[in-house]
Amino acid sequence: MIQDIFTIIWKELKEIIQLRGKIKGGLTGILIFACVFGILMPLQAGKEWVTEPIVLLPWAWLPFILCSGIVADCFAGEKERHSLETLLASRLSDTAILFGKLFSTILYGWGLTLICSFLGLITVNIAYGKEGVLFYPTNILVGLVLVTFLVATLASSLGVLVSMKAKTVRQAQQIFSISFIVLFIPLFGIQYLPDSWKIAMRDMFVAADWQSIAIWALLGLALIDAILIMIGAAQFKRKQLITE
């Protein structure tokens, strides 16, 4: 079982990096993300890119963006290329196929995010580390690793569910985009709240116990990820995917 999962992961990662046969495009996309999040943004932010907890916000967005850009293809793309039937007709189990595709997307989004964070650390030290080596404080480092992993899992598990039901990659991307908007409507709607509400929220933000909030947020995110993965495992039906 484990070997079969690694087989799928290896197959998917090669296709992801090559953009399903377009090696130049795949590597170009990776280099763009590395330059923006590993060089340009750290240079603009300065030492705060390493020392301030606020740095977790852009890192939390990056794996979601990376995973959402490729996960729609995992099943819907196979349908379009008429290669899904061959995959499902193989000796590989349903579990190996599902979790192989899921983990490959998570590893891509999470791994590239960690690479960019390490590159950003090097950039900040080269540009601003004249007084000594700069490194992420322990709480920020732990938060960075956990948040990016859980967000990558959220995007991947949600995207796999959508891709299983969609008939085309474009349809999967549209559904996933709508889901993304629904999830983040509260953030987008803050700007339209009355000023008195914004002031009250700001005061709560300043006085909040962020360590406790972060722990509960991570636990909640982990629970959502687990639920989405269980739903995906329950809905993955080999025969149904073939007939669709």
N, C-alpha and C positions, 0 to 999 in steps of 0.2 A: 504493500500500500504506500509506504513512505517513498520507496523508489519510484513508483508510478507518479506520485505527486511531484517529485523533483524532475521527472521527465517532462511533465507538462510545464512546470515553471521554467525550465531551460528553453523549451520550445517557444513559450510566450515571450520571455525576455529578449530572445534573439529577434523575434518579429517586432516587438515594441521598439527596440533600439534601431532596427532597420526600417521602421515605419512600413511594415508589411512589404518589404522589398526595396524601399528607397533609403539606402544607407546614408547618403549625403544629407537628406532632409532630417533623418532621425538624429544624427550627430549634431547637425546645425541647431536643432531645437534645444538639445541638451546644453550646448555651448552658450546659447543665448540666456538660458536660465542661470547658468553658472556665472556669466559675466554680470547680469543684473543683480542677483542676490548674493553673489560671492565677491563682487568687486565694487560696482557702482554704488549700491545702497550702503554698504559699510563705509565707503569713503565719504559719503554725504553725512552719515550719522555720526561718525567719529568714534570716540571711546565708548559712547553710550550704546553702540551696537553690541558691545560685549558685556557691559556692566549693568545695564538697566533692564528690569523685568519686562518693560514694554516691548522689547525686541521679540518676545514670544508671539506677538500678534502677526507680524508678517510671516514668521515661520509657520504659524498655524494655517495660514492661507495657502502657502506654497504646495504642500502635499495634496490638498484638495484640488487645486488647479491642475497639478501634474496628473493625478489619477483620473480626474474627470475628462481630461483630454484624450485618454486612451481606453478607458474601461468600457465605453459604449461599443467598442469594436470586438470585445472578447467573445460574444456569442452572435450578435447581429452581423458583425463583419464576416464571421465564418459562414453564416447563412448566405450572405451576398456572394461570397467567393465559392459557394457550393462545396466547401470543405468540411462542413459540420457533420454531414452524413458519414464521411470517412472516419472522422474522429470518434463519433458515437458508435460506429460499428466495430471499433477496435476492442481489444481485451481489457482496456482500462476501465476501472470501475467509475460509477457516477461520482463517488466521493473524490477520487483522484482528479477527475476532470474539473469538478467544481472548485475544489480547494487549490488545485494547481493554478487555475486562472485567477482566482481571488488573491492568492499569495504573491503571484508574479506582479500583479498591479500594485499591491501594497509595497513590495520590495522596491519596485521602480520609484514610486512616489516618495516613500520614506527614505530610501537609500540616497536618491538624488538630493533630497532636502538636507540630509546630514552632510553630504559632500559639499554642498553650497555653504552650510554653516561653518564647516571646517575651513573652506577657502576664505570665507569672510573673516574668520579669526586670524588667518595669516595676513590678509589685507590690512586689517586694523593694526596689527603688530608692526607691519612694515611702515605704515603711514604715521602711526601715533604711539608706537611703543619705544620711544627713545629713552624714557625714564625707567623702563623695565618691561618684562613680558606681561602681556595682558591675556587673561583667560576667563572663561565664563565662571561665575560663582557657582557653587555646588547646586543651589536651588534652581538657578536658571538652566544649568546643564541638564539636570534631571527632568525639569519641566519641558525643556526643548525635546529631549528624546521621547518622553511619554506622550506629549501633546501631538507631536508630528506623527507618531505611530498610530495613535487613536484616530486622528483626523484622516490619515491615509486609509485606515481600515473602514472608517465611516463612508468615505467616498467610494471605495472599492466595493464594499458589500452592497451599498445602495445601487451603484452602477451595474453590478452583476445582475441584480434583480431586474433592473430595467432592461438590460441587454438581452436577458433570457426571453422576455415577452415581446420585444420589438422585432419587427420584420426586417428593418433596415438600420444602418448605422445612423443615418440622419434622423430617423424617428426616435431612436434611443437617445441621441444627443438632445433633441427637443424636449423629450419627457424629463430627462435628467436636469436640463436647464430650468424647467418649471419647478421641479422638486427643490432645486438649489434656491430659487427665488422664495419659495414658500418657507423654507427653513430659516432664511435670513431676512424675512419681512420685518420682524421686530427691530433689527438693527437699522434697516433703511427707513423705518417709520419714526425713529427718534427725532429726526430733524423737523418733523411736522408737529411735534408736541408743543403745548403752551410753554411759554418761558418759565412760568412758575414751576411747572413739572420738571423742566430741564434743570433748574436750580436745585430742586429737591433731590433729583437723581445725582447731580454732581456732588452734593453734600454727602449723600449715602456712599458714593464712590470713594470719596476721600476718607471717610470714617470706617470703611469696610475692613473686615478681617480677611485679607486676600489669601492668606495661607489656607484658612478653612474653606474659603470659596473655591480655591484651586483644587483642593482635595476632593470636594464634593462634585465639582465639575468633571474632573477626571473619572471619578467613579460612575457618574451619570453617563458620560460618553462611552465608557467601557460597557455599560449595561446596554445602551442603544446598539453598539456594535455587535454584541452577543446576540441580541434579539434579531437584528437584520441577517446575521449569518445563519441562525437557526431557521428563519423564514426561507432563506435561499436554499438551504439543504432540504427543507420540506417540499419546496416547489420544484426542485430540479427533477424532472422526469424525462428519462432518455427517450422513451417512445413518443412522448408528447412533443419533444423538441424536433424529432425526426419528421413527424407528420406536419408540424408547422412549417 
